[in-house]
Amino acid sequence: MNPRGFAFMKDFRLVLQTLPLLLIAAACGLSPGCAREPPHILLTRGMSEALTADYEKARRDLAAAARRLPSDPSAHYNLGVVLWKLGRLEEAAQRFEKAAALAPADPRPSEFLGRIWIEMRRWGDARVAFDKALRGSAPSARLYTECALAEMHAGNTERARVFLTRALELDSSYPPALFNLGILEIERSGPGAEAAELFERFLKVAGDNRYAETARRHLEAIRPPAQQQAAADMEKQPRTARPAAGPATSALLEAAREAIRKEHYDEALVLLNDALRRNPRSADALWEMALLYDKHLGFTSEAAQTYASFASLFPSDPRAEKARAATGPQKNNPPEAPAVSEPREVSEADRRTAQEAFLDGLAKQKAGDLRGAMAMYQKTLTLNPRHAEAAYNIALVHRDQGNLKAALDGFELALALNPAMTRAAYMAAVTCLESRDVASAIRHLQRVIREEPGNARAHYLLALAWKADLSLDKSAAEFETFLKLAPDDPLAREARDWLESYRRKGVAR
């Protein structure tokens, strides 16, 4: 392997080591209705200990929670994060595999598993894990860059280049993608103008990144300092505005087809994206893009999305039928929570039928038939759009399946239908914390406390939220309120320990 590839690997480790701890809380685990259940208390306490970097205590509590809640993906996921923090990579990988199996719709366990395999230099396993993560999420520049690393070390530099190109399409200033694509450009074409441009863009956004010096050395080898200064001076000169120029869509399309024939798939991807930017209604360019994803790159989710777009935009095109066939049956995901609208008047007959459907949904949910439960809850809302309990339970099903965005939509719909439903606000706060939207979590918890000032668990969770926000004085005040309301709560010891440390040192432990 070219020694420059080592810098590529280390740059990934920089991304990995700055990853914040993600929290996934079980729906029942933080719900006021099951405050006394020991497994959920262990889970909540373990997450609190992880937030304060007390990883050994967190490991013990989360391991106990995972033993007692073997089907709860959140227990396994959070235990995996803590084991990774402790350097116990094999054990962490096992937990992420378990969490991914229990929550297949949530991409986060697979993505973290890929990072573990990267750290253990198991490149093939990393590719498989990242592929699963890509199928379950809207791709990010970070995820595409991680995929590129796995592909490069597996010997697939062409696919690595494609992933990095896609990362920069999503975020043109993402430093790891700029740096790593510059490295690959040198390895493919030698030190040239394209690599120089990538390193220059990297240095503009890198700040004190430890690879800035490496980028400068590469840049100086390509462009001596005098040339760099001349280029910088040229950038400062005012430019006369001129019409946009460039090849027509047809020329770009033909160039992309030629690149595909030569198996230069990264070049084809760039050309087709350029063609579609110039003419978003180009059926030929969109079709070629779908074929590129499907036949050459193996990006199944992107291919399906592009085929679906083609069939929608060009229904009368002879290729539309092939596009619909290539899309295949849709994933068996539950429908999203319905948007809030002005509820219609509900007849007494519809109200009774809706309640029967709701009770049927409860029975199916208890039996583990989430798809059937979702269908019944949707039927309930169709018959009675004012049924807040159905909206709330739809949100719980989405949480069980790892779809946090849909879950949050459901909880907020329940609140819109019944503003007094504080448990919906509470669970919305839990979901926001899982999504790292601390500000929204605080807003929902403050709403709960306005309605129920004696809700001890809401004060406890708000203390954790303020702590995540680094508002430690406010966190201390909420812990104090929690202890006044529930001095014998199983979580009281953790609150007292934190407050004692905070008062003694002025900082949280």
Contacts in CASP RR format, 6 or more apart in sequence:
PFRMAT RR
TARGET T0000
AUTHOR 0000-0000-0000
METHOD contacts of the structure
MODEL  1
MNPRGFAFMKDFRLVLQTLPLLLIAAACGLSPGCAREPPHILLTRGMSEA
LTADYEKARRDLAAAARRLPSDPSAHYNLGVVLWKLGRLEEAAQRFEKAA
ALAPADPRPSEFLGRIWIEMRRWGDARVAFDKALRGSAPSARLYTECALA
EMHAGNTERARVFLTRALELDSSYPPALFNLGILEIERSGPGAEAAELFE
RFLKVAGDNRYAETARRHLEAIRPPAQQQAAADMEKQPRTARPAAGPATS
ALLEAAREAIRKEHYDEALVLLNDALRRNPRSADALWEMALLYDKHLGFT
SEAAQTYASFASLFPSDPRAEKARAATGPQKNNPPEAPAVSEPREVSEAD
RRTAQEAFLDGLAKQKAGDLRGAMAMYQKTLTLNPRHAEAAYNIALVHRD
QGNLKAALDGFELALALNPAMTRAAYMAAVTCLESRDVASAIRHLQRVIR
EEPGNARAHYLLALAWKADLSLDKSAAEFETFLKLAPDDPLAREARDWLE
SYRRKGVAR
1 153 0 8 1.000
2 187 0 8 1.000
4 183 0 8 1.000
4 186 0 8 1.000
4 187 0 8 1.000
5 152 0 8 1.000
5 183 0 8 1.000
7 179 0 8 1.000
7 183 0 8 1.000
7 211 0 8 1.000
7 214 0 8 1.000
8 149 0 8 1.000
8 152 0 8 1.000
8 179 0 8 1.000
8 180 0 8 1.000
8 183 0 8 1.000
8 184 0 8 1.000
9 118 0 8 1.000
9 149 0 8 1.000
9 153 0 8 1.000
10 211 0 8 1.000
11 176 0 8 1.000
11 179 0 8 1.000
11 180 0 8 1.000
11 211 0 8 1.000
12 118 0 8 1.000
12 145 0 8 1.000
12 146 0 8 1.000
12 149 0 8 1.000
12 176 0 8 1.000
13 119 0 8 1.000
14 176 0 8 1.000
14 209 0 8 1.000
14 210 0 8 1.000
14 211 0 8 1.000
15 142 0 8 1.000
15 145 0 8 1.000
15 146 0 8 1.000
15 176 0 8 1.000
16 115 0 8 1.000
16 118 0 8 1.000
16 119 0 8 1.000
19 115 0 8 1.000
20 436 0 8 1.000
21 50 0 8 1.000
21 51 0 8 1.000
21 81 0 8 1.000
21 85 0 8 1.000
22 77 0 8 1.000
22 81 0 8 1.000
22 108 0 8 1.000
22 112 0 8 1.000
22 434 0 8 1.000
22 436 0 8 1.000
23 47 0 8 1.000
23 50 0 8 1.000
23 51 0 8 1.000
23 78 0 8 1.000
23 433 0 8 1.000
23 434 0 8 1.000
24 73 0 8 1.000
24 74 0 8 1.000
24 77 0 8 1.000
24 78 0 8 1.000
24 106 0 8 1.000
24 108 0 8 1.000
24 434 0 8 1.000
25 43 0 8 1.000
25 44 0 8 1.000
25 47 0 8 1.000
25 74 0 8 1.000
25 430 0 8 1.000
25 433 0 8 1.000
25 434 0 8 1.000
26 40 0 8 1.000
26 43 0 8 1.000
26 69 0 8 1.000
26 72 0 8 1.000
26 74 0 8 1.000
26 75 0 8 1.000
27 396 0 8 1.000
27 399 0 8 1.000
27 400 0 8 1.000
27 427 0 8 1.000
27 430 0 8 1.000
28 34 0 8 1.000
28 37 0 8 1.000
28 40 0 8 1.000
29 37 0 8 1.000
29 40 0 8 1.000
29 43 0 8 1.000
29 44 0 8 1.000
30 40 0 8 1.000
30 44 0 8 1.000
30 426 0 8 1.000
30 427 0 8 1.000
30 430 0 8 1.000
30 457 0 8 1.000
30 461 0 8 1.000
31 423 0 8 1.000
31 426 0 8 1.000
31 427 0 8 1.000
32 423 0 8 1.000
32 426 0 8 1.000
32 455 0 8 1.000
32 457 0 8 1.000
32 458 0 8 1.000
33 423 0 8 1.000
34 40 0 8 1.000
35 41 0 8 1.000
35 457 0 8 1.000
35 489 0 8 1.000
36 490 0 8 1.000
38 68 0 8 1.000
38 490 0 8 1.000
39 64 0 8 1.000
39 65 0 8 1.000
39 68 0 8 1.000
39 69 0 8 1.000
39 75 0 8 1.000
40 65 0 8 1.000
40 69 0 8 1.000
41 490 0 8 1.000
41 491 0 8 1.000
42 61 0 8 1.000
42 62 0 8 1.000
42 64 0 8 1.000
42 65 0 8 1.000
42 68 0 8 1.000
43 61 0 8 1.000
43 62 0 8 1.000
43 65 0 8 1.000
43 69 0 8 1.000
43 72 0 8 1.000
43 74 0 8 1.000
43 75 0 8 1.000
43 78 0 8 1.000
44 491 0 8 1.000
45 61 0 8 1.000
45 490 0 8 1.000
45 491 0 8 1.000
45 494 0 8 1.000
46 57 0 8 1.000
46 58 0 8 1.000
46 61 0 8 1.000
46 62 0 8 1.000
46 65 0 8 1.000
46 78 0 8 1.000
46 82 0 8 1.000
47 58 0 8 1.000
47 62 0 8 1.000
47 78 0 8 1.000
48 464 0 8 1.000
48 491 0 8 1.000
48 494 0 8 1.000
49 55 0 8 1.000
49 57 0 8 1.000
49 58 0 8 1.000
49 61 0 8 1.000
49 494 0 8 1.000
50 58 0 8 1.000
50 62 0 8 1.000
50 78 0 8 1.000
50 81 0 8 1.000
50 82 0 8 1.000
50 85 0 8 1.000
51 464 0 8 1.000
51 467 0 8 1.000
51 468 0 8 1.000
52 467 0 8 1.000
52 498 0 8 1.000
52 508 0 8 1.000
52 509 0 8 1.000
54 509 0 8 1.000
55 82 0 8 1.000
55 85 0 8 1.000
55 86 0 8 1.000
56 86 0 8 1.000
58 78 0 8 1.000
58 82 0 8 1.000
59 79 0 8 1.000
59 82 0 8 1.000
59 83 0 8 1.000
59 86 0 8 1.000
62 75 0 8 1.000
62 78 0 8 1.000
62 79 0 8 1.000
62 80 0 8 1.000
62 82 0 8 1.000
63 79 0 8 1.000
65 72 0 8 1.000
65 75 0 8 1.000
65 79 0 8 1.000
66 72 0 8 1.000
66 75 0 8 1.000
66 76 0 8 1.000
66 79 0 8 1.000
66 95 0 8 1.000
69 75 0 8 1.000
71 102 0 8 1.000
72 102 0 8 1.000
73 98 0 8 1.000
73 99 0 8 1.000
73 100 0 8 1.000
73 102 0 8 1.000
73 103 0 8 1.000
73 106 0 8 1.000
73 109 0 8 1.000
73 402 0 8 1.000
74 99 0 8 1.000
76 95 0 8 1.000
76 96 0 8 1.000
76 98 0 8 1.000
76 99 0 8 1.000
76 102 0 8 1.000
76 109 0 8 1.000
77 95 0 8 1.000
77 96 0 8 1.000
77 99 0 8 1.000
77 103 0 8 1.000
77 108 0 8 1.000
77 109 0 8 1.000
77 112 0 8 1.000
79 95 0 8 1.000
80 91 0 8 1.000
80 92 0 8 1.000
80 95 0 8 1.000
80 96 0 8 1.000
80 99 0 8 1.000
80 112 0 8 1.000
81 92 0 8 1.000
81 112 0 8 1.000
83 89 0 8 1.000
83 91 0 8 1.000
83 92 0 8 1.000
83 95 0 8 1.000
84 92 0 8 1.000
84 112 0 8 1.000
84 116 0 8 1.000
89 116 0 8 1.000
89 119 0 8 1.000
89 120 0 8 1.000
90 120 0 8 1.000
92 116 0 8 1.000
93 113 0 8 1.000
93 116 0 8 1.000
93 117 0 8 1.000
93 120 0 8 1.000
96 109 0 8 1.000
96 110 0 8 1.000
96 112 0 8 1.000
96 113 0 8 1.000
96 116 0 8 1.000
97 109 0 8 1.000
97 113 0 8 1.000
99 106 0 8 1.000
99 109 0 8 1.000
100 106 0 8 1.000
100 109 0 8 1.000
100 110 0 8 1.000
100 113 0 8 1.000
100 132 0 8 1.000
103 109 0 8 1.000
103 401 0 8 1.000
103 402 0 8 1.000
105 136 0 8 1.000
105 333 0 8 1.000
105 401 0 8 1.000
105 402 0 8 1.000
105 403 0 8 1.000
106 136 0 8 1.000
106 401 0 8 1.000
106 402 0 8 1.000
106 403 0 8 1.000
106 404 0 8 1.000
107 132 0 8 1.000
107 133 0 8 1.000
107 134 0 8 1.000
107 135 0 8 1.000
107 136 0 8 1.000
107 137 0 8 1.000
108 133 0 8 1.000
108 137 0 8 1.000
110 129 0 8 1.000
110 130 0 8 1.000
110 132 0 8 1.000
110 133 0 8 1.000
110 136 0 8 1.000
111 129 0 8 1.000
111 130 0 8 1.000
111 133 0 8 1.000
111 137 0 8 1.000
111 143 0 8 1.000
111 146 0 8 1.000
113 129 0 8 1.000
114 125 0 8 1.000
114 126 0 8 1.000
114 129 0 8 1.000
114 130 0 8 1.000
114 133 0 8 1.000
114 146 0 8 1.000
114 150 0 8 1.000
115 126 0 8 1.000
115 146 0 8 1.000
117 123 0 8 1.000
117 124 0 8 1.000
117 125 0 8 1.000
117 126 0 8 1.000
117 129 0 8 1.000
117 150 0 8 1.000
118 126 0 8 1.000
118 146 0 8 1.000
118 149 0 8 1.000
118 150 0 8 1.000
121 153 0 8 1.000
123 150 0 8 1.000
123 153 0 8 1.000
123 154 0 8 1.000
124 150 0 8 1.000
124 154 0 8 1.000
126 146 0 8 1.000
126 149 0 8 1.000
126 150 0 8 1.000
127 147 0 8 1.000
127 150 0 8 1.000
127 151 0 8 1.000
127 154 0 8 1.000
130 143 0 8 1.000
130 146 0 8 1.000
130 147 0 8 1.000
130 150 0 8 1.000
131 147 0 8 1.000
133 143 0 8 1.000
134 143 0 8 1.000
134 147 0 8 1.000
134 299 0 8 1.000
134 301 0 8 1.000
135 300 0 8 1.000
135 301 0 8 1.000
136 301 0 8 1.000
137 143 0 8 1.000
139 166 0 8 1.000
139 170 0 8 1.000
140 170 0 8 1.000
141 167 0 8 1.000
141 168 0 8 1.000
141 170 0 8 1.000
141 171 0 8 1.000
141 174 0 8 1.000
141 177 0 8 1.000
142 167 0 8 1.000
142 174 0 8 1.000
142 176 0 8 1.000
144 163 0 8 1.000
144 164 0 8 1.000
144 166 0 8 1.000
144 167 0 8 1.000
144 170 0 8 1.000
144 177 0 8 1.000
145 163 0 8 1.000
145 164 0 8 1.000
145 167 0 8 1.000
145 174 0 8 1.000
145 176 0 8 1.000
145 177 0 8 1.000
145 180 0 8 1.000
147 163 0 8 1.000
148 159 0 8 1.000
148 160 0 8 1.000
148 161 0 8 1.000
148 163 0 8 1.000
148 164 0 8 1.000
148 167 0 8 1.000
148 177 0 8 1.000
148 180 0 8 1.000
149 160 0 8 1.000
149 180 0 8 1.000
151 157 0 8 1.000
151 159 0 8 1.000
151 160 0 8 1.000
151 163 0 8 1.000
152 160 0 8 1.000
152 184 0 8 1.000
157 184 0 8 1.000
157 187 0 8 1.000
157 188 0 8 1.000
158 263 0 8 1.000
158 264 0 8 1.000
158 265 0 8 1.000
158 266 0 8 1.000
159 265 0 8 1.000
159 297 0 8 1.000
160 184 0 8 1.000
161 181 0 8 1.000
161 184 0 8 1.000
161 188 0 8 1.000
161 266 0 8 1.000
162 265 0 8 1.000
162 266 0 8 1.000
162 269 0 8 1.000
162 297 0 8 1.000
164 177 0 8 1.000
164 180 0 8 1.000
164 181 0 8 1.000
164 184 0 8 1.000
165 181 0 8 1.000
165 266 0 8 1.000
165 269 0 8 1.000
165 270 0 8 1.000
166 269 0 8 1.000
167 174 0 8 1.000
167 177 0 8 1.000
168 174 0 8 1.000
168 177 0 8 1.000
168 178 0 8 1.000
168 181 0 8 1.000
169 273 0 8 1.000
171 177 0 8 1.000
172 201 0 8 1.000
173 201 0 8 1.000
173 204 0 8 1.000
173 205 0 8 1.000
175 202 0 8 1.000
175 205 0 8 1.000
175 206 0 8 1.000
175 209 0 8 1.000
178 198 0 8 1.000
178 199 0 8 1.000
178 201 0 8 1.000
178 202 0 8 1.000
178 205 0 8 1.000
179 198 0 8 1.000
179 199 0 8 1.000
179 202 0 8 1.000
179 206 0 8 1.000
179 211 0 8 1.000
179 214 0 8 1.000
179 215 0 8 1.000
181 198 0 8 1.000
182 194 0 8 1.000
182 195 0 8 1.000
182 198 0 8 1.000
182 199 0 8 1.000
182 202 0 8 1.000
182 218 0 8 1.000
183 218 0 8 1.000
185 192 0 8 1.000
185 194 0 8 1.000
185 195 0 8 1.000
185 198 0 8 1.000
186 192 0 8 1.000
186 195 0 8 1.000
186 218 0 8 1.000
189 195 0 8 1.000
191 218 0 8 1.000
191 221 0 8 1.000
191 222 0 8 1.000
192 222 0 8 1.000
193 222 0 8 1.000
195 218 0 8 1.000
195 222 0 8 1.000
196 219 0 8 1.000
196 222 0 8 1.000
196 223 0 8 1.000
199 215 0 8 1.000
199 216 0 8 1.000
199 218 0 8 1.000
199 219 0 8 1.000
199 222 0 8 1.000
200 219 0 8 1.000
202 211 0 8 1.000
202 212 0 8 1.000
202 215 0 8 1.000
203 212 0 8 1.000
203 215 0 8 1.000
203 216 0 8 1.000
203 219 0 8 1.000
206 212 0 8 1.000
206 215 0 8 1.000
219 228 0 8 1.000
220 228 0 8 1.000
223 231 0 8 1.000
247 255 0 8 1.000
248 278 0 8 1.000
249 275 0 8 1.000
249 278 0 8 1.000
249 279 0 8 1.000
249 282 0 8 1.000
249 285 0 8 1.000
252 271 0 8 1.000
252 272 0 8 1.000
252 274 0 8 1.000
252 275 0 8 1.000
252 278 0 8 1.000
252 285 0 8 1.000
253 271 0 8 1.000
253 272 0 8 1.000
253 275 0 8 1.000
253 282 0 8 1.000
253 284 0 8 1.000
253 285 0 8 1.000
253 288 0 8 1.000
255 271 0 8 1.000
256 267 0 8 1.000
256 268 0 8 1.000
256 271 0 8 1.000
256 272 0 8 1.000
256 275 0 8 1.000
256 285 0 8 1.000
256 288 0 8 1.000
256 292 0 8 1.000
257 268 0 8 1.000
257 288 0 8 1.000
259 265 0 8 1.000
259 267 0 8 1.000
259 268 0 8 1.000
259 271 0 8 1.000
260 268 0 8 1.000
260 288 0 8 1.000
260 292 0 8 1.000
260 296 0 8 1.000
263 296 0 8 1.000
265 292 0 8 1.000
265 296 0 8 1.000
265 297 0 8 1.000
268 288 0 8 1.000
268 292 0 8 1.000
268 296 0 8 1.000
269 289 0 8 1.000
269 292 0 8 1.000
269 297 0 8 1.000
272 285 0 8 1.000
272 288 0 8 1.000
272 289 0 8 1.000
272 292 0 8 1.000
273 289 0 8 1.000
275 282 0 8 1.000
275 285 0 8 1.000
276 282 0 8 1.000
276 285 0 8 1.000
276 286 0 8 1.000
276 289 0 8 1.000
279 285 0 8 1.000
281 313 0 8 1.000
283 310 0 8 1.000
283 313 0 8 1.000
283 314 0 8 1.000
283 317 0 8 1.000
283 319 0 8 1.000
286 306 0 8 1.000
286 309 0 8 1.000
286 310 0 8 1.000
286 313 0 8 1.000
286 314 0 8 1.000
287 310 0 8 1.000
287 319 0 8 1.000
287 323 0 8 1.000
289 306 0 8 1.000
290 303 0 8 1.000
290 306 0 8 1.000
290 307 0 8 1.000
290 310 0 8 1.000
290 323 0 8 1.000
290 326 0 8 1.000
293 299 0 8 1.000
293 300 0 8 1.000
293 302 0 8 1.000
293 303 0 8 1.000
293 306 0 8 1.000
294 300 0 8 1.000
294 303 0 8 1.000
294 307 0 8 1.000
294 326 0 8 1.000
303 326 0 8 1.000
304 326 0 8 1.000
304 327 0 8 1.000
304 328 0 8 1.000
307 323 0 8 1.000
307 324 0 8 1.000
307 326 0 8 1.000
307 327 0 8 1.000
308 323 0 8 1.000
308 327 0 8 1.000
310 317 0 8 1.000
310 319 0 8 1.000
310 320 0 8 1.000
310 323 0 8 1.000
311 320 0 8 1.000
311 323 0 8 1.000
311 324 0 8 1.000
311 327 0 8 1.000
314 320 0 8 1.000
332 371 0 8 1.000
333 401 0 8 1.000
333 403 0 8 1.000
334 370 0 8 1.000
334 371 0 8 1.000
334 374 0 8 1.000
334 394 0 8 1.000
334 397 0 8 1.000
334 398 0 8 1.000
334 401 0 8 1.000
334 403 0 8 1.000
334 406 0 8 1.000
335 374 0 8 1.000
335 378 0 8 1.000
336 406 0 8 1.000
336 409 0 8 1.000
337 391 0 8 1.000
337 394 0 8 1.000
337 395 0 8 1.000
337 398 0 8 1.000
337 406 0 8 1.000
337 409 0 8 1.000
337 410 0 8 1.000
337 413 0 8 1.000
338 378 0 8 1.000
338 381 0 8 1.000
338 385 0 8 1.000
338 391 0 8 1.000
338 413 0 8 1.000
339 413 0 8 1.000
340 413 0 8 1.000
340 416 0 8 1.000
340 417 0 8 1.000
341 385 0 8 1.000
343 385 0 8 1.000
343 386 0 8 1.000
343 417 0 8 1.000
344 385 0 8 1.000
346 354 0 8 1.000
346 383 0 8 1.000
346 384 0 8 1.000
346 385 0 8 1.000
346 386 0 8 1.000
350 383 0 8 1.000
350 384 0 8 1.000
351 383 0 8 1.000
351 384 0 8 1.000
353 383 0 8 1.000
354 379 0 8 1.000
354 380 0 8 1.000
354 381 0 8 1.000
354 383 0 8 1.000
354 384 0 8 1.000
354 387 0 8 1.000
354 390 0 8 1.000
355 380 0 8 1.000
355 384 0 8 1.000
357 376 0 8 1.000
357 377 0 8 1.000
357 379 0 8 1.000
357 380 0 8 1.000
357 383 0 8 1.000
358 376 0 8 1.000
358 377 0 8 1.000
358 380 0 8 1.000
358 387 0 8 1.000
358 389 0 8 1.000
358 390 0 8 1.000
358 393 0 8 1.000
360 376 0 8 1.000
361 372 0 8 1.000
361 373 0 8 1.000
361 376 0 8 1.000
361 377 0 8 1.000
361 380 0 8 1.000
361 393 0 8 1.000
362 373 0 8 1.000
362 393 0 8 1.000
364 370 0 8 1.000
364 372 0 8 1.000
364 373 0 8 1.000
364 376 0 8 1.000
365 373 0 8 1.000
365 393 0 8 1.000
365 396 0 8 1.000
365 397 0 8 1.000
370 397 0 8 1.000
370 400 0 8 1.000
370 401 0 8 1.000
373 393 0 8 1.000
373 397 0 8 1.000
374 394 0 8 1.000
374 397 0 8 1.000
377 390 0 8 1.000
377 391 0 8 1.000
377 393 0 8 1.000
377 394 0 8 1.000
377 397 0 8 1.000
378 390 0 8 1.000
378 394 0 8 1.000
380 387 0 8 1.000
380 390 0 8 1.000
381 387 0 8 1.000
381 390 0 8 1.000
381 391 0 8 1.000
381 394 0 8 1.000
384 390 0 8 1.000
385 417 0 8 1.000
386 417 0 8 1.000
387 417 0 8 1.000
388 414 0 8 1.000
388 417 0 8 1.000
388 418 0 8 1.000
388 421 0 8 1.000
388 424 0 8 1.000
389 414 0 8 1.000
391 410 0 8 1.000
391 411 0 8 1.000
391 413 0 8 1.000
391 414 0 8 1.000
391 417 0 8 1.000
392 410 0 8 1.000
392 411 0 8 1.000
392 414 0 8 1.000
392 421 0 8 1.000
392 423 0 8 1.000
392 424 0 8 1.000
392 427 0 8 1.000
394 410 0 8 1.000
394 413 0 8 1.000
395 406 0 8 1.000
395 407 0 8 1.000
395 408 0 8 1.000
395 409 0 8 1.000
395 410 0 8 1.000
395 411 0 8 1.000
395 413 0 8 1.000
395 414 0 8 1.000
395 424 0 8 1.000
395 427 0 8 1.000
396 407 0 8 1.000
396 427 0 8 1.000
398 404 0 8 1.000
398 406 0 8 1.000
398 407 0 8 1.000
398 410 0 8 1.000
399 407 0 8 1.000
399 427 0 8 1.000
399 431 0 8 1.000
404 431 0 8 1.000
404 434 0 8 1.000
404 435 0 8 1.000
405 435 0 8 1.000
407 427 0 8 1.000
407 431 0 8 1.000
408 428 0 8 1.000
408 431 0 8 1.000
408 432 0 8 1.000
408 435 0 8 1.000
411 424 0 8 1.000
411 425 0 8 1.000
411 427 0 8 1.000
411 428 0 8 1.000
411 431 0 8 1.000
412 424 0 8 1.000
412 428 0 8 1.000
414 421 0 8 1.000
414 424 0 8 1.000
415 421 0 8 1.000
415 424 0 8 1.000
415 425 0 8 1.000
415 428 0 8 1.000
418 424 0 8 1.000
420 451 0 8 1.000
422 447 0 8 1.000
422 448 0 8 1.000
422 451 0 8 1.000
422 452 0 8 1.000
422 455 0 8 1.000
422 458 0 8 1.000
425 444 0 8 1.000
425 445 0 8 1.000
425 447 0 8 1.000
425 448 0 8 1.000
425 451 0 8 1.000
426 444 0 8 1.000
426 445 0 8 1.000
426 448 0 8 1.000
426 455 0 8 1.000
426 457 0 8 1.000
426 458 0 8 1.000
426 461 0 8 1.000
428 440 0 8 1.000
428 444 0 8 1.000
429 440 0 8 1.000
429 441 0 8 1.000
429 442 0 8 1.000
429 444 0 8 1.000
429 445 0 8 1.000
429 448 0 8 1.000
429 458 0 8 1.000
429 461 0 8 1.000
429 465 0 8 1.000
430 441 0 8 1.000
430 461 0 8 1.000
432 438 0 8 1.000
432 440 0 8 1.000
432 441 0 8 1.000
432 444 0 8 1.000
433 441 0 8 1.000
433 461 0 8 1.000
433 464 0 8 1.000
433 465 0 8 1.000
433 468 0 8 1.000
438 465 0 8 1.000
438 468 0 8 1.000
438 469 0 8 1.000
439 469 0 8 1.000
441 461 0 8 1.000
441 465 0 8 1.000
442 462 0 8 1.000
442 465 0 8 1.000
442 466 0 8 1.000
442 469 0 8 1.000
445 458 0 8 1.000
445 461 0 8 1.000
445 462 0 8 1.000
445 465 0 8 1.000
446 462 0 8 1.000
448 455 0 8 1.000
448 458 0 8 1.000
449 455 0 8 1.000
449 458 0 8 1.000
449 459 0 8 1.000
449 462 0 8 1.000
452 458 0 8 1.000
454 485 0 8 1.000
456 482 0 8 1.000
456 485 0 8 1.000
456 486 0 8 1.000
456 489 0 8 1.000
457 486 0 8 1.000
459 478 0 8 1.000
459 479 0 8 1.000
459 481 0 8 1.000
459 482 0 8 1.000
459 485 0 8 1.000
460 478 0 8 1.000
460 479 0 8 1.000
460 482 0 8 1.000
460 489 0 8 1.000
460 491 0 8 1.000
460 495 0 8 1.000
462 478 0 8 1.000
463 475 0 8 1.000
463 476 0 8 1.000
463 478 0 8 1.000
463 479 0 8 1.000
463 482 0 8 1.000
463 495 0 8 1.000
464 475 0 8 1.000
466 472 0 8 1.000
466 474 0 8 1.000
466 475 0 8 1.000
466 478 0 8 1.000
467 475 0 8 1.000
467 508 0 8 1.000
472 502 0 8 1.000
472 506 0 8 1.000
472 507 0 8 1.000
472 508 0 8 1.000
475 508 0 8 1.000
476 499 0 8 1.000
476 502 0 8 1.000
476 503 0 8 1.000
479 495 0 8 1.000
479 498 0 8 1.000
479 499 0 8 1.000
480 499 0 8 1.000
482 489 0 8 1.000
482 491 0 8 1.000
482 492 0 8 1.000
482 495 0 8 1.000
483 492 0 8 1.000
483 495 0 8 1.000
483 496 0 8 1.000
483 499 0 8 1.000
486 492 0 8 1.000
497 509 0 8 1.000
498 508 0 8 1.000
498 509 0 8 1.000
501 507 0 8 1.000
501 508 0 8 1.000
501 509 0 8 1.000
502 508 0 8 1.000
502 509 0 8 1.000
END
